Amino acid sequence: MSHPKDEDPAELFRSAIGEVKPLRKVSTRAPAAVPPRPRPRARMAELDEAEAAGEFARLLRDGTPLEAGDTASYRRETLPPRMFQRLKKGQYSVQDELDLHGATAQQAERLLRQFLQEAHAHDHGCVRIIHGKGLQADGSAPVLKNLVDRMLRLRQDVLAFHSAPSGQGGTGAVLVLLAR
């Protein structure tokens, strides 16, 4: 009498499943490569982004740009004045910060959009964006400061922003209240 340990496992398997019929002949050719489906695109978001970029270019062209020492300030009419006063005084706890020093305008725009998206994902109510004062040797308007000012004004999720108090960055940074 043989023990199960001594039996061939392949033979045990074949006896357990019984007779097998092949479904079809296996081709030796490699299967045709099927290109992967394109990733879905958020077309409406892309249109909004393109519209905002065009609006930003127009605002910079037509508006009076902020100078290095100017205060950046904006309040949506739906925000109570008392809340705006608290923001101006730096009385809200800053939950995240973005430093744009050294970024090009294109990089800063991308970083700012990404930062605000992440702030919403984490349900942050107040954030600080450091854009620098933009003191240019040629005396031209500060690029990042104006970019941040214009972009924040165009966003529906921004309730208000104001240049930070001097101890929190002064006119080189803004505190931003976000809709939750």
VOGU-3710 file (C-alpha; in Angstrom, 3 decimals, decimal comma):
1> mshpkdedpa> 0,000/0,000/0,000  1,413/3,412/-0,953  1,171/6,544/1,130  -0,132/9,821/-0,353  3,357/11,288/0,145  4,819/8,750/-2,244  2,364/9,454/-5,083  3,133/11,838/-7,940  1,302/15,161/-7,341  0,717/15,678/-11,083
11> elfrsaigev> -0,876/12,234/-11,351  -3,092/12,945/-8,307  -4,227/16,208/-9,934  -5,056/14,536/-13,279  -7,015/11,756/-11,565  -8,936/14,323/-9,473  -10,095/16,462/-12,410  -10,794/13,666/-14,877  -10,691/13,862/-18,658  -9,973/17,296/-20,193
21> kplrkvstra> -10,994/18,539/-23,647  -8,945/21,356/-25,189  -11,071/24,372/-26,094  -9,075/25,407/-29,156  -5,609/25,243/-30,549  -3,216/27,662/-28,907  -1,637/30,068/-31,318  2,107/30,527/-31,164  1,770/34,092/-32,410  1,954/36,923/-29,893
31> paavpprprp> -1,376/38,679/-29,330  -1,832/41,950/-31,160  -0,839/44,887/-29,008  -3,902/46,862/-28,013  -3,088/50,484/-27,264  -4,175/51,548/-23,782  -7,257/53,716/-23,542  -6,481/57,382/-22,997  -6,864/58,617/-19,433  -10,133/60,471/-18,832
41> rarmaeldea> -9,816/64,253/-18,903  -11,682/66,792/-16,854  -12,676/68,879/-19,854  -14,774/71,393/-17,905  -11,942/71,957/-15,420  -9,529/72,441/-18,327  -11,873/74,999/-19,880  -12,148/76,804/-16,537  -8,355/76,834/-16,200  -7,906/78,171/-19,740
51> eaagefarll> -10,537/80,849/-19,119  -8,875/81,843/-15,849  -5,443/82,002/-17,535  -6,853/84,251/-20,264  -8,594/86,390/-17,665  -5,329/86,655/-15,688  -3,410/87,822/-18,772  -6,112/90,436/-19,441  -6,104/91,676/-15,837  -2,319/92,072/-15,836
61> rdgtpleagd> -2,486/93,908/-19,148  -5,425/96,177/-18,297  -5,165/96,548/-14,507  -2,766/98,633/-12,482  -0,212/96,203/-11,068  0,659/96,139/-7,377  4,032/97,569/-6,417  6,447/95,898/-3,987  5,174/97,684/-0,854  1,478/97,698/-1,795
71> tasyrretlp> -1,008/95,769/0,316  -2,875/92,993/-1,489  -6,454/92,879/-0,256  -9,738/91,331/-1,394  -13,033/90,415/0,308  -15,998/88,667/-1,251  -19,206/90,553/-0,366  -20,642/87,449/1,299  -17,863/87,432/3,928  -18,786/89,382/7,082
81> prmfqrlkkg> -16,545/92,445/7,628  -15,669/91,202/11,147  -14,119/88,040/9,703  -12,135/90,127/7,216  -10,809/92,324/10,054  -9,630/89,191/11,891  -7,852/88,040/8,726  -6,139/91,431/8,308  -4,866/91,215/11,903  -3,562/87,668/11,375
91> qysvqdeldl> -5,910/86,207/13,986  -6,683/83,012/12,070  -4,508/79,958/12,532  -2,566/79,289/9,324  -2,992/75,616/8,475  -0,585/75,396/5,524  1,906/77,541/3,665  3,232/77,830/0,124  6,535/79,592/-0,595  6,856/80,732/-4,215
101> hgataqqaer> 10,321/82,359/-3,890  12,428/81,590/-6,960  9,552/80,205/-9,048  8,842/81,434/-12,553  5,352/82,813/-13,217  4,368/79,562/-14,967  5,691/77,403/-12,112  4,037/79,653/-9,523  0,670/79,419/-11,270  0,847/75,613/-11,329
111> llrqflqeah> 2,072/75,408/-7,710  -0,656/77,770/-6,504  -3,444/75,799/-8,212  -2,091/72,538/-6,807  -1,649/74,037/-3,324  -5,225/75,341/-3,187  -6,558/72,003/-4,419  -4,665/70,213/-1,635  -5,830/72,792/0,927  -9,435/71,913/0,017
121> ahdhgcvrii> -8,711/68,201/0,180  -7,460/68,715/3,751  -10,339/71,096/4,586  -8,028/74,012/5,466  -9,746/77,299/6,211  -6,742/79,651/6,267  -3,447/79,391/4,379  -0,439/81,644/3,791  1,127/82,184/0,385  4,594/83,726/0,349
131> hgkglqadgs> 5,221/85,477/-2,957  8,010/87,827/-1,901  8,019/91,570/-2,309  9,314/91,353/-5,855  11,860/94,139/-5,606  13,101/94,249/-9,191  16,417/95,900/-10,136  14,743/97,483/-13,164  11,859/98,835/-11,078  9,215/96,731/-12,853
141> apvlknlvdr> 6,128/95,461/-11,033  6,550/92,335/-8,883  5,468/89,393/-11,050  4,623/86,766/-8,417  2,821/89,217/-6,142  0,568/90,309/-9,009  0,090/86,744/-10,210  -1,066/85,616/-6,745  -3,342/88,670/-6,354  -5,027/88,157/-9,731
151> mlrlrqdvla> -5,363/84,363/-9,442  -6,901/84,506/-5,979  -9,470/87,094/-7,116  -10,626/84,745/-9,893  -11,183/81,713/-7,686  -14,667/80,929/-6,368  -13,189/79,101/-3,362  -11,367/82,202/-2,043  -13,503/84,188/0,409  -10,854/86,813/1,162
161> fhsapsgqgg> -7,135/87,510/1,252  -4,959/90,237/2,711  -1,279/90,962/2,979  0,062/89,340/6,118  0,867/91,337/9,262  4,539/92,378/9,435  5,448/89,464/11,737  3,984/86,950/9,277  5,559/88,151/6,039  4,111/91,639/5,582
171> tgavlvllar> 3,543/92,686/1,963  5,621/89,694/0,804  2,868/87,220/1,770  -0,911/86,924/1,841  -3,246/85,198/4,271  -6,115/83,516/2,443  -9,530/82,491/3,819  -10,960/79,551/1,878  -14,550/78,391/1,556  -15,029/74,966/3,100
//
